[in-house]
Amino acid sequence: MADSTTENTSVKGGTATTSGAPKGTKRSLGTPIWIAICVVALVVGVLCGHFLLSSGSGAASGKTTVSDSELDSTIATYTYSGTSHAITTREVLEQNGTLDNQANSDGTYNVPSADSILNYARNKVILAEAEAKGITVSDDDVSAYAQGMLGTDDYATIGSNYGLDEDATKSLLHDAAVIKKLRDSVITTTVPDQPTAPTAPSDGNEDTASAEYAQYIIGLAGDEWDSTNNTWARTDGSYYPALSTYSISNDSATYAAAEQAYYVAYSNYSTTVSQASSEWTTYVNTLLANTSIQMSSLTV
């Protein structure tokens, strides 16, 4: 166990990835579930925050494990907006799954790591800010959020993948939906829908031309294309430099041209997502700069 001195500490919350990138890899959800559901879902990138961090003494001080009777002992205290809140060992452990799945063979539990405690406190601060702004979500909102992010609102099935029961899973998804609603309310950058790649020709020939590919490109190019005159409306946009060497009309374009248009669209999308992520990170860091946390015990 390591001691801590008072310092400004940059705390990394988790890295979000987006699926569907050209030639990219699939996104997989991992543990803890808070990172898997909340952070990835919000596409926040690396979420950093500066806490005023100090060590303290308490029931878990100097220990690496705790007994069942010590789970409700205070392991940390955070202060936000002038109000202090105690954090128990149980609360931190339960953000990672059921207690049964985390019990050691002798019935004890490992003392949560400093990162786990900081993750818990950070999310509580964000949720407190949402509450202060009057942000709430309904059961239907949570259901829609779960279906949109995970493809189902079967909380029991979702939870089974992370060692959580149905109620705990719904609670976490509720909080994630609240955080997303807060994020949407403070981010000024408008993020477009993620572009979908064109359907490749069955024979794999990139020179295959069709009206479908032409309309796909025109749909992405928007006001950069002049359908009335069947040509580019302007050459100072992002699509013309990438597509000027391809033969494109209202009625015909090749798959290769459509694929190139997709790369441009995805690059534009990624840039916008990055801008929104940076804006959200700055906002959260402002909240956390006014937050102090005292830990009773720190582990690596």
C-alpha positions as protocol buffer text, in pm:
chain_id: "A"
residue {
  index: 1
  type: MET
  ca { x: 0 y: 0 z: 0 }
}
residue {
  index: 2
  type: ALA
  ca { x: 132 y: 340 z: -93 }
}
residue {
  index: 3
  type: ASP
  ca { x: 100 y: 662 z: 101 }
}
residue {
  index: 4
  type: SER
  ca { x: -21 y: 979 z: -67 }
}
residue {
  index: 5
  type: THR
  ca { x: 80 y: 1340 z: -27 }
}
residue {
  index: 6
  type: THR
  ca { x: -137 y: 1638 z: -110 }
}
residue {
  index: 7
  type: GLU
  ca { x: -95 y: 1723 z: -475 }
}
residue {
  index: 8
  type: ASN
  ca { x: -281 y: 1810 z: -792 }
}
residue {
  index: 9
  type: THR
  ca { x: -334 y: 1476 z: -960 }
}
residue {
  index: 10
  type: SER
  ca { x: -446 y: 1416 z: -1317 }
}
residue {
  index: 11
  type: VAL
  ca { x: -682 y: 1122 z: -1309 }
}
residue {
  index: 12
  type: LYS
  ca { x: -747 y: 930 z: -1629 }
}
residue {
  index: 13
  type: GLY
  ca { x: -1097 y: 790 z: -1648 }
}
residue {
  index: 14
  type: GLY
  ca { x: -1097 y: 573 z: -1958 }
}
residue {
  index: 15
  type: THR
  ca { x: -1057 y: 577 z: -2333 }
}
residue {
  index: 16
  type: ALA
  ca { x: -1360 y: 565 z: -2556 }
}
residue {
  index: 17
  type: THR
  ca { x: -1355 y: 418 z: -2903 }
}
residue {
  index: 18
  type: THR
  ca { x: -1612 y: 423 z: -3177 }
}
residue {
  index: 19
  type: SER
  ca { x: -1700 y: 133 z: -3397 }
}
residue {
  index: 20
  type: GLY
  ca { x: -1736 y: 159 z: -3771 }
}
residue {
  index: 21
  type: ALA
  ca { x: -1412 y: 338 z: -3852 }
}
residue {
  index: 22
  type: PRO
  ca { x: -1276 y: 266 z: -4198 }
}
residue {
  index: 23
  type: LYS
  ca { x: -1061 y: -46 z: -4191 }
}
residue {
  index: 24
  type: GLY
  ca { x: -1091 y: -24 z: -3812 }
}
residue {
  index: 25
  type: THR
  ca { x: -1140 y: -271 z: -3534 }
}
residue {
  index: 26
  type: LYS
  ca { x: -1452 y: -364 z: -3345 }
}
residue {
  index: 27
  type: ARG
  ca { x: -1529 y: -206 z: -3011 }
}
residue {
  index: 28
  type: SER
  ca { x: -1559 y: -442 z: -2717 }
}
residue {
  index: 29
  type: LEU
  ca { x: -1704 y: -365 z: -2376 }
}
residue {
  index: 30
  type: GLY
  ca { x: -1494 y: -443 z: -2072 }
}
residue {
  index: 31
  type: THR
  ca { x: -1498 y: -395 z: -1698 }
}
residue {
  index: 32
  type: PRO
  ca { x: -1565 y: -217 z: -1477 }
}
residue {
  index: 33
  type: ILE
  ca { x: -1917 y: -175 z: -1605 }
}
residue {
  index: 34
  type: TRP
  ca { x: -1912 y: 198 z: -1524 }
}
residue {
  index: 35
  type: ILE
  ca { x: -1632 y: 246 z: -1773 }
}
residue {
  index: 36
  type: ALA
  ca { x: -1793 y: 10 z: -2022 }
}
residue {
  index: 37
  type: ILE
  ca { x: -2136 y: 167 z: -2013 }
}
residue {
  index: 38
  type: CYS
  ca { x: -2089 y: 526 z: -1902 }
}
residue {
  index: 39
  type: VAL
  ca { x: -1756 y: 640 z: -2040 }
}
residue {
  index: 40
  type: VAL
  ca { x: -1757 y: 450 z: -2368 }
}
residue {
  index: 41
  type: ALA
  ca { x: -2117 y: 542 z: -2428 }
}
residue {
  index: 42
  type: LEU
  ca { x: -2049 y: 910 z: -2385 }
}
residue {
  index: 43
  type: VAL
  ca { x: -1751 y: 910 z: -2623 }
}
residue {
  index: 44
  type: VAL
  ca { x: -1549 y: 1128 z: -2392 }
}
residue {
  index: 45
  type: GLY
  ca { x: -1204 y: 1020 z: -2498 }
}
residue {
  index: 46
  type: VAL
  ca { x: -955 y: 1030 z: -2213 }
}
residue {
  index: 47
  type: LEU
  ca { x: -1144 y: 1206 z: -1941 }
}
residue {
  index: 48
  type: CYS
  ca { x: -902 y: 1381 z: -1706 }
}
residue {
  index: 49
  type: GLY
  ca { x: -979 y: 1563 z: -1387 }
}
residue {
  index: 50
  type: HIS
  ca { x: -778 y: 1740 z: -1122 }
}
residue {
  index: 51
  type: PHE
  ca { x: -870 y: 1647 z: -767 }
}
residue {
  index: 52
  type: LEU
  ca { x: -709 y: 1787 z: -457 }
}
residue {
  index: 53
  type: LEU
  ca { x: -595 y: 1453 z: -319 }
}
residue {
  index: 54
  type: SER
  ca { x: -483 y: 1379 z: 36 }
}
residue {
  index: 55
  type: SER
  ca { x: -434 y: 1074 z: 253 }
}
residue {
  index: 56
  type: GLY
  ca { x: -611 y: 1009 z: 579 }
}
residue {
  index: 57
  type: SER
  ca { x: -676 y: 755 z: 847 }
}
residue {
  index: 58
  type: GLY
  ca { x: -980 y: 531 z: 875 }
}
residue {
  index: 59
  type: ALA
  ca { x: -1114 y: 182 z: 920 }
}
residue {
  index: 60
  type: ALA
  ca { x: -938 y: 54 z: 609 }
}
residue {
  index: 61
  type: SER
  ca { x: -610 y: 236 z: 667 }
}
residue {
  index: 62
  type: GLY
  ca { x: -308 y: 9 z: 641 }
}
residue {
  index: 63
  type: LYS
  ca { x: -511 y: -288 z: 515 }
}
residue {
  index: 64
  type: THR
  ca { x: -515 y: -472 z: 186 }
}
residue {
  index: 65
  type: THR
  ca { x: -837 y: -663 z: 257 }
}
residue {
  index: 66
  type: VAL
  ca { x: -1153 y: -599 z: 457 }
}
residue {
  index: 67
  type: SER
  ca { x: -1408 y: -831 z: 613 }
}
residue {
  index: 68
  type: ASP
  ca { x: -1779 y: -838 z: 541 }
}
residue {
  index: 69
  type: SER
  ca { x: -1846 y: -636 z: 856 }
}
residue {
  index: 70
  type: GLU
  ca { x: -1615 y: -358 z: 731 }
}
residue {
  index: 71
  type: LEU
  ca { x: -1777 y: -309 z: 390 }
}
residue {
  index: 72
  type: ASP
  ca { x: -1981 y: -15 z: 510 }
}
residue {
  index: 73
  type: SER
  ca { x: -1682 y: 159 z: 664 }
}
residue {
  index: 74
  type: THR
  ca { x: -1579 y: 494 z: 513 }
}
residue {
  index: 75
  type: ILE
  ca { x: -1284 y: 454 z: 280 }
}
residue {
  index: 76
  type: ALA
  ca { x: -1285 y: 807 z: 140 }
}
residue {
  index: 77
  type: THR
  ca { x: -1460 y: 1142 z: 165 }
}
residue {
  index: 78
  type: TYR
  ca { x: -1506 y: 1389 z: -116 }
}
residue {
  index: 79
  type: THR
  ca { x: -1615 y: 1751 z: -90 }
}
residue {
  index: 80
  type: TYR
  ca { x: -1800 y: 1923 z: -371 }
}
residue {
  index: 81
  type: SER
  ca { x: -1980 y: 2258 z: -361 }
}
residue {
  index: 82
  type: GLY
  ca { x: -1906 y: 2287 z: 9 }
}
residue {
  index: 83
  type: THR
  ca { x: -2070 y: 1956 z: 101 }
}
residue {
  index: 84
  type: SER
  ca { x: -1880 y: 1646 z: 212 }
}
residue {
  index: 85
  type: HIS
  ca { x: -1986 y: 1295 z: 116 }
}
residue {
  index: 86
  type: ALA
  ca { x: -1859 y: 967 z: 259 }
}
residue {
  index: 87
  type: ILE
  ca { x: -1768 y: 679 z: 28 }
}
residue {
  index: 88
  type: THR
  ca { x: -1786 y: 325 z: 162 }
}
residue {
  index: 89
  type: THR
  ca { x: -1589 y: 23 z: 53 }
}
residue {
  index: 90
  type: ARG
  ca { x: -1915 y: -145 z: -50 }
}
residue {
  index: 91
  type: GLU
  ca { x: -2010 y: 137 z: -284 }
}
residue {
  index: 92
  type: VAL
  ca { x: -1677 y: 132 z: -464 }
}
residue {
  index: 93
  type: LEU
  ca { x: -1671 y: -245 z: -498 }
}
residue {
  index: 94
  type: GLU
  ca { x: -2026 y: -262 z: -628 }
}
residue {
  index: 95
  type: GLN
  ca { x: -1944 y: -35 z: -920 }
}
residue {
  index: 96
  type: ASN
  ca { x: -1735 y: -326 z: -1052 }
}
residue {
  index: 97
  type: GLY
  ca { x: -1984 y: -609 z: -1001 }
}
residue {
  index: 98
  type: THR
  ca { x: -2157 y: -811 z: -733 }
}
residue {
  index: 99
  type: LEU
  ca { x: -1980 y: -863 z: -402 }
}
residue {
  index: 100
  type: ASP
  ca { x: -2005 y: -1240 z: -444 }
}
residue {
  index: 101
  type: ASN
  ca { x: -1791 y: -1221 z: -755 }
}
residue {
  index: 102
  type: GLN
  ca { x: -1526 y: -1016 z: -575 }
}
residue {
  index: 103
  type: ALA
  ca { x: -1497 y: -1213 z: -252 }
}
residue {
  index: 104
  type: ASN
  ca { x: -1167 y: -1386 z: -179 }
}
residue {
  index: 105
  type: SER
  ca { x: -1160 y: -1753 z: -85 }
}
residue {
  index: 106
  type: ASP
  ca { x: -1145 y: -1660 z: 285 }
}
residue {
  index: 107
  type: GLY
  ca { x: -1452 y: -1437 z: 259 }
}
residue {
  index: 108
  type: THR
  ca { x: -1261 y: -1108 z: 263 }
}
residue {
  index: 109
  type: TYR
  ca { x: -1254 y: -840 z: -7 }
}
residue {
  index: 110
  type: ASN
  ca { x: -959 y: -654 z: -153 }
}
residue {
  index: 111
  type: VAL
  ca { x: -947 y: -288 z: -56 }
}
residue {
  index: 112
  type: PRO
  ca { x: -1047 y: -83 z: -364 }
}
residue {
  index: 113
  type: SER
  ca { x: -765 y: 83 z: -554 }
}
residue {
  index: 114
  type: ALA
  ca { x: -713 y: 457 z: -560 }
}
residue {
  index: 115
  type: ASP
  ca { x: -826 y: 466 z: -923 }
}
residue {
  index: 116
  type: SER
  ca { x: -1151 y: 286 z: -839 }
}
residue {
  index: 117
  type: ILE
  ca { x: -1223 y: 532 z: -559 }
}
residue {
  index: 118
  type: LEU
  ca { x: -1146 y: 830 z: -781 }
}
residue {
  index: 119
  type: ASN
  ca { x: -1365 y: 691 z: -1060 }
}
residue {
  index: 120
  type: TYR
  ca { x: -1652 y: 654 z: -816 }
}
residue {
  index: 121
  type: ALA
  ca { x: -1610 y: 1005 z: -675 }
}
residue {
  index: 122
  type: ARG
  ca { x: -1576 y: 1161 z: -1019 }
}
residue {
  index: 123
  type: ASN
  ca { x: -1900 y: 1011 z: -1142 }
}
residue {
  index: 124
  type: LYS
  ca { x: -2080 y: 1117 z: -824 }
}
residue {
  index: 125
  type: VAL
  ca { x: -1965 y: 1475 z: -879 }
}
residue {
  index: 126
  type: ILE
  ca { x: -2091 y: 1471 z: -1238 }
}
residue {
  index: 127
  type: LEU
  ca { x: -2424 y: 1327 z: -1125 }
}
residue {
  index: 128
  type: ALA
  ca { x: -2450 y: 1590 z: -852 }
}
residue {
  index: 129
  type: GLU
  ca { x: -2400 y: 1861 z: -1112 }
}
residue {
  index: 130
  type: ALA
  ca { x: -2674 y: 1706 z: -1327 }
}
residue {
  index: 131
  type: GLU
  ca { x: -2909 y: 1703 z: -1029 }
}
residue {
  index: 132
  type: ALA
  ca { x: -2827 y: 2066 z: -954 }
}
residue {
  index: 133
  type: LYS
  ca { x: -2928 y: 2151 z: -1310 }
}
residue {
  index: 134
  type: GLY
  ca { x: -3256 y: 1964 z: -1270 }
}
residue {
  index: 135
  type: ILE
  ca { x: -3164 y: 1693 z: -1518 }
}
residue {
  index: 136
  type: THR
  ca { x: -3369 y: 1375 z: -1483 }
}
residue {
  index: 137
  type: VAL
  ca { x: -3449 y: 1073 z: -1702 }
}
residue {
  index: 138
  type: SER
  ca { x: -3755 y: 850 z: -1716 }
}
residue {
  index: 139
  type: ASP
  ca { x: -3768 y: 470 z: -1735 }
}
residue {
  index: 140
  type: ASP
  ca { x: -3840 y: 509 z: -2105 }
}
residue {
  index: 141
  type: ASP
  ca { x: -3530 y: 725 z: -2142 }
}
residue {
  index: 142
  type: VAL
  ca { x: -3317 y: 460 z: -1973 }
}
residue {
  index: 143
  type: SER
  ca { x: -3468 y: 190 z: -2192 }
}
residue {
  index: 144
  type: ALA
  ca { x: -3400 y: 391 z: -2506 }
}
residue {
  index: 145
  type: TYR
  ca { x: -3046 y: 461 z: -2390 }
}
residue {
  index: 146
  type: ALA
  ca { x: -2979 y: 91 z: -2326 }
}
residue {
  index: 147
  type: GLN
  ca { x: -3121 y: -10 z: -2662 }
}
residue {
  index: 148
  type: GLY
  ca { x: -2924 y: 257 z: -2843 }
}
residue {
  index: 149
  type: MET
  ca { x: -2592 y: 175 z: -2680 }
}
residue {
  index: 150
  type: LEU
  ca { x: -2616 y: -197 z: -2611 }
}
residue {
  index: 151
  type: GLY
  ca { x: -2889 y: -316 z: -2847 }
}
residue {
  index: 152
  type: THR
  ca { x: -3123 y: -430 z: -2569 }
}
residue {
  index: 153
  type: ASP
  ca { x: -3296 y: -310 z: -2256 }
}
residue {
  index: 154
  type: ASP
  ca { x: -3295 y: -655 z: -2100 }
}
residue {
  index: 155
  type: TYR
  ca { x: -3115 y: -544 z: -1784 }
}
residue {
  index: 156
  type: ALA
  ca { x: -3079 y: -896 z: -1649 }
}
residue {
  index: 157
  type: THR
  ca { x: -2899 y: -1010 z: -1965 }
}
residue {
  index: 158
  type: ILE
  ca { x: -2676 y: -703 z: -1974 }
}
residue {
  index: 159
  type: GLY
  ca { x: -2588 y: -744 z: -1608 }
}
residue {
  index: 160
  type: SER
  ca { x: -2505 y: -1110 z: -1646 }
}
residue {
  index: 161
  type: ASN
  ca { x: -2216 y: -1012 z: -1873 }
}
residue {
  index: 162
  type: TYR
  ca { x: -2061 y: -805 z: -1593 }
}
residue {
  index: 163
  type: GLY
  ca { x: -2152 y: -996 z: -1279 }
}
residue {
  index: 164
  type: LEU
  ca { x: -2428 y: -751 z: -1185 }
}
residue {
  index: 165
  type: ASP
  ca { x: -2787 y: -812 z: -1091 }
}
residue {
  index: 166
  type: GLU
  ca { x: -3077 y: -659 z: -1281 }
}
residue {
  index: 167
  type: ASP
  ca { x: -3141 y: -372 z: -1039 }
}
residue {
  index: 168
  type: ALA
  ca { x: -2775 y: -268 z: -1024 }
}
residue {
  index: 169
  type: THR
  ca { x: -2751 y: -274 z: -1402 }
}
residue {
  index: 170
  type: LYS
  ca { x: -3058 y: -56 z: -1445 }
}
residue {
  index: 171
  type: SER
  ca { x: -2925 y: 184 z: -1182 }
}
residue {
  index: 172
  type: LEU
  ca { x: -2593 y: 220 z: -1365 }
}
residue {
  index: 173
  type: LEU
  ca { x: -2767 y: 269 z: -1699 }
}
residue {
  index: 174
  type: HIS
  ca { x: -2993 y: 528 z: -1538 }
}
residue {
  index: 175
  type: ASP
  ca { x: -2687 y: 722 z: -1420 }
}
residue {
  index: 176
  type: ALA
  ca { x: -2524 y: 686 z: -1761 }
}
residue {
  index: 177
  type: ALA
  ca { x: -2835 y: 826 z: -1929 }
}
residue {
  index: 178
  type: VAL
  ca { x: -2833 y: 1120 z: -1687 }
}
residue {
  index: 179
  type: ILE
  ca { x: -2467 y: 1193 z: -1761 }
}
residue {
  index: 180
  type: LYS
  ca { x: -2533 y: 1177 z: -2135 }
}
residue {
  index: 181
  type: LYS
  ca { x: -2821 y: 1421 z: -2098 }
}
residue {
  index: 182
  type: LEU
  ca { x: -2596 y: 1656 z: -1900 }
}
residue {
  index: 183
  type: ARG
  ca { x: -2327 y: 1624 z: -2167 }
}
residue {
  index: 184
  type: ASP
  ca { x: -2576 y: 1699 z: -2444 }
}
residue {
  index: 185
  type: SER
  ca { x: -2690 y: 2009 z: -2257 }
}
residue {
  index: 186
  type: VAL
  ca { x: -2344 y: 2163 z: -2219 }
}
residue {
  index: 187
  type: ILE
  ca { x: -2174 y: 2062 z: -2545 }
}
residue {
  index: 188
  type: THR
  ca { x: -2217 y: 2321 z: -2820 }
}
residue {
  index: 189
  type: THR
  ca { x: -2046 y: 2115 z: -3093 }
}
residue {
  index: 190
  type: THR
  ca { x: -2304 y: 1940 z: -3310 }
}
residue {
  index: 191
  type: VAL
  ca { x: -2196 y: 1584 z: -3382 }
}
residue {
  index: 192
  type: PRO
  ca { x: -2351 y: 1441 z: -3702 }
}
residue {
  index: 193
  type: ASP
  ca { x: -2465 y: 1084 z: -3739 }
}
residue {
  index: 194
  type: GLN
  ca { x: -2179 y: 844 z: -3789 }
}
residue {
  index: 195
  type: PRO
  ca { x: -2150 y: 775 z: -4163 }
}
residue {
  index: 196
  type: THR
  ca { x: -2221 y: 428 z: -4298 }
}
residue {
  index: 197
  type: ALA
  ca { x: -1984 y: 275 z: -4550 }
}
residue {
  index: 198
  type: PRO
  ca { x: -2115 y: 209 z: -4902 }
}
residue {
  index: 199
  type: THR
  ca { x: -2204 y: -147 z: -4991 }
}
residue {
  index: 200
  type: ALA
  ca { x: -1921 y: -311 z: -5181 }
}
residue {
  index: 201
  type: PRO
  ca { x: -2001 y: -467 z: -5520 }
}
residue {
  index: 202
  type: SER
  ca { x: -2051 y: -843 z: -5507 }
}
residue {
  index: 203
  type: ASP
  ca { x: -1767 y: -906 z: -5750 }
}
residue {
  index: 204
  type: GLY
  ca { x: -1524 y: -688 z: -5556 }
}
residue {
  index: 205
  type: ASN
  ca { x: -1459 y: -464 z: -5857 }
}
residue {
  index: 206
  type: GLU
  ca { x: -1397 y: -112 z: -5726 }
}
residue {
  index: 207
  type: ASP
  ca { x: -1462 y: 34 z: -6071 }
}
residue {
  index: 208
  type: THR
  ca { x: -1823 y: -84 z: -6064 }
}
residue {
  index: 209
  type: ALA
  ca { x: -2041 y: 222 z: -6129 }
}
residue {
  index: 210
  type: SER
  ca { x: -2405 y: 282 z: -6038 }
}
residue {
  index: 211
  type: ALA
  ca { x: -2660 y: 552 z: -5965 }
}
residue {
  index: 212
  type: GLU
  ca { x: -2671 y: 422 z: -5608 }
}
residue {
  index: 213
  type: TYR
  ca { x: -2305 y: 511 z: -5554 }
}
residue {
  index: 214
  type: ALA
  ca { x: -2363 y: 852 z: -5711 }
}
residue {
  index: 215
  type: GLN
  ca { x: -2651 y: 930 z: -5477 }
}
residue {
  index: 216
  type: TYR
  ca { x: -2448 y: 803 z: -5184 }
}
residue {
  index: 217
  type: ILE
  ca { x: -2171 y: 1054 z: -5263 }
}
residue {
  index: 218
  type: ILE
  ca { x: -2414 y: 1339 z: -5329 }
}
residue {
  index: 219
  type: GLY
  ca { x: -2588 y: 1269 z: -4999 }
}
residue {
  index: 220
  type: LEU
  ca { x: -2258 y: 1299 z: -4811 }
}
residue {
  index: 221
  type: ALA
  ca { x: -2134 y: 1602 z: -5006 }
}
residue {
  index: 222
  type: GLY
  ca { x: -2447 y: 1804 z: -4933 }
}
residue {
  index: 223
  type: ASP
  ca { x: -2419 y: 2164 z: -5051 }
}
residue {
  index: 224
  type: GLU
  ca { x: -2080 y: 2092 z: -5206 }
}
residue {
  index: 225
  type: TRP
  ca { x: -2261 y: 1927 z: -5498 }
}
residue {
  index: 226
  type: ASP
  ca { x: -2493 y: 2104 z: -5745 }
}
residue {
  index: 227
  type: SER
  ca { x: -2751 y: 1850 z: -5859 }
}
residue {
  index: 228
  type: THR
  ca { x: -2921 y: 2102 z: -6088 }
}
residue {
  index: 229
  type: ASN
  ca { x: -2606 y: 2155 z: -6295 }
}
residue {
  index: 230
  type: ASN
  ca { x: -2477 y: 1803 z: -6233 }
}
residue {
  index: 231
  type: THR
  ca { x: -2139 y: 1916 z: -6107 }
}
residue {
  index: 232
  type: TRP
  ca { x: -1954 y: 2040 z: -5803 }
}
residue {
  index: 233
  type: ALA
  ca { x: -2110 y: 2348 z: -5645 }
}
residue {
  index: 234
  type: ARG
  ca { x: -1778 y: 2452 z: -5501 }
}
residue {
  index: 235
  type: THR
  ca { x: -1420 y: 2333 z: -5483 }
}
residue {
  index: 236
  type: ASP
  ca { x: -1323 y: 2467 z: -5143 }
}
residue {
  index: 237
  type: GLY
  ca { x: -1502 y: 2198 z: -4943 }
}
residue {
  index: 238
  type: SER
  ca { x: -1365 y: 1872 z: -4806 }
}
residue {
  index: 239
  type: TYR
  ca { x: -1502 y: 1641 z: -5075 }
}
residue {
  index: 240
  type: TYR
  ca { x: -1382 y: 1796 z: -5400 }
}
residue {
  index: 241
  type: PRO
  ca { x: -1007 y: 1763 z: -5327 }
}
residue {
  index: 242
  type: ALA
  ca { x: -1054 y: 1393 z: -5252 }
}
residue {
  index: 243
  type: LEU
  ca { x: -1292 y: 1317 z: -5541 }
}
residue {
  index: 244
  type: SER
  ca { x: -1184 y: 1552 z: -5820 }
}
residue {
  index: 245
  type: THR
  ca { x: -1005 y: 1273 z: -6008 }
}
residue {
  index: 246
  type: TYR
  ca { x: -1318 y: 1053 z: -6017 }
}
residue {
  index: 247
  type: SER
  ca { x: -1591 y: 1074 z: -6279 }
}
residue {
  index: 248
  type: ILE
  ca { x: -1908 y: 1160 z: -6088 }
}
residue {
  index: 249
  type: SER
  ca { x: -2254 y: 1262 z: -6207 }
}
residue {
  index: 250
  type: ASN
  ca { x: -2606 y: 1257 z: -6067 }
}
residue {
  index: 251
  type: ASP
  ca { x: -2656 y: 915 z: -6220 }
}
residue {
  index: 252
  type: SER
  ca { x: -2321 y: 742 z: -6198 }
}
residue {
  index: 253
  type: ALA
  ca { x: -2018 y: 701 z: -5976 }
}
residue {
  index: 254
  type: THR
  ca { x: -1789 y: 412 z: -5894 }
}
residue {
  index: 255
  type: TYR
  ca { x: -1763 y: 221 z: -5573 }
}
residue {
  index: 256
  type: ALA
  ca { x: -1404 y: 349 z: -5540 }
}
residue {
  index: 257
  type: ALA
  ca { x: -1534 y: 707 z: -5546 }
}
residue {
  index: 258
  type: ALA
  ca { x: -1805 y: 624 z: -5294 }
}
residue {
  index: 259
  type: GLU
  ca { x: -1551 y: 462 z: -5065 }
}
residue {
  index: 260
  type: GLN
  ca { x: -1329 y: 771 z: -5089 }
}
residue {
  index: 261
  type: ALA
  ca { x: -1629 y: 990 z: -5001 }
}
residue {
  index: 262
  type: TYR
  ca { x: -1688 y: 769 z: -4697 }
}
residue {
  index: 263
  type: TYR
  ca { x: -1332 y: 823 z: -4578 }
}
residue {
  index: 264
  type: VAL
  ca { x: -1382 y: 1199 z: -4604 }
}
residue {
  index: 265
  type: ALA
  ca { x: -1714 y: 1179 z: -4420 }
}
residue {
  index: 266
  type: TYR
  ca { x: -1565 y: 965 z: -4146 }
}
residue {
  index: 267
  type: SER
  ca { x: -1268 y: 1198 z: -4107 }
}
residue {
  index: 268
  type: ASN
  ca { x: -1505 y: 1493 z: -4069 }
}
residue {
  index: 269
  type: TYR
  ca { x: -1713 y: 1296 z: -3820 }
}
residue {
  index: 270
  type: SER
  ca { x: -1407 y: 1199 z: -3615 }
}
residue {
  index: 271
  type: THR
  ca { x: -1288 y: 1559 z: -3603 }
}
residue {
  index: 272
  type: THR
  ca { x: -1625 y: 1674 z: -3473 }
}
residue {
  index: 273
  type: VAL
  ca { x: -1637 y: 1396 z: -3215 }
}
residue {
  index: 274
  type: SER
  ca { x: -1290 y: 1498 z: -3096 }
}
residue {
  index: 275
  type: GLN
  ca { x: -1401 y: 1860 z: -3061 }
}
residue {
  index: 276
  type: ALA
  ca { x: -1706 y: 1758 z: -2860 }
}
residue {
  index: 277
  type: SER
  ca { x: -1493 y: 1529 z: -2645 }
}
residue {
  index: 278
  type: SER
  ca { x: -1248 y: 1808 z: -2572 }
}
residue {
  index: 279
  type: GLU
  ca { x: -1533 y: 2040 z: -2481 }
}
residue {
  index: 280
  type: TRP
  ca { x: -1681 y: 1783 z: -2240 }
}
residue {
  index: 281
  type: THR
  ca { x: -1343 y: 1710 z: -2084 }
}
residue {
  index: 282
  type: THR
  ca { x: -1286 y: 2081 z: -2018 }
}
residue {
  index: 283
  type: TYR
  ca { x: -1630 y: 2107 z: -1859 }
}
residue {
  index: 284
  type: VAL
  ca { x: -1575 y: 1806 z: -1631 }
}
residue {
  index: 285
  type: ASN
  ca { x: -1228 y: 1925 z: -1534 }
}
residue {
  index: 286
  type: THR
  ca { x: -1384 y: 2252 z: -1422 }
}
residue {
  index: 287
  type: LEU
  ca { x: -1613 y: 2056 z: -1190 }
}
residue {
  index: 288
  type: LEU
  ca { x: -1333 y: 1840 z: -1056 }
}
residue {
  index: 289
  type: ALA
  ca { x: -1102 y: 2136 z: -998 }
}
residue {
  index: 290
  type: ASN
  ca { x: -1342 y: 2238 z: -723 }
}
residue {
  index: 291
  type: THR
  ca { x: -1350 y: 1891 z: -570 }
}
residue {
  index: 292
  type: SER
  ca { x: -1127 y: 1752 z: -297 }
}
residue {
  index: 293
  type: ILE
  ca { x: -1108 y: 1391 z: -190 }
}
residue {
  index: 294
  type: GLN
  ca { x: -948 y: 1239 z: 118 }
}
residue {
  index: 295
  type: MET
  ca { x: -872 y: 869 z: 107 }
}
residue {
  index: 296
  type: SER
  ca { x: -841 y: 646 z: 408 }
}
residue {
  index: 297
  type: SER
  ca { x: -634 y: 396 z: 213 }
}
residue {
  index: 298
  type: LEU
  ca { x: -460 y: 386 z: -124 }
}
residue {
  index: 299
  type: THR
  ca { x: -354 y: 81 z: -322 }
}
residue {
  index: 300
  type: VAL
  ca { x: -195 y: 59 z: -661 }
}
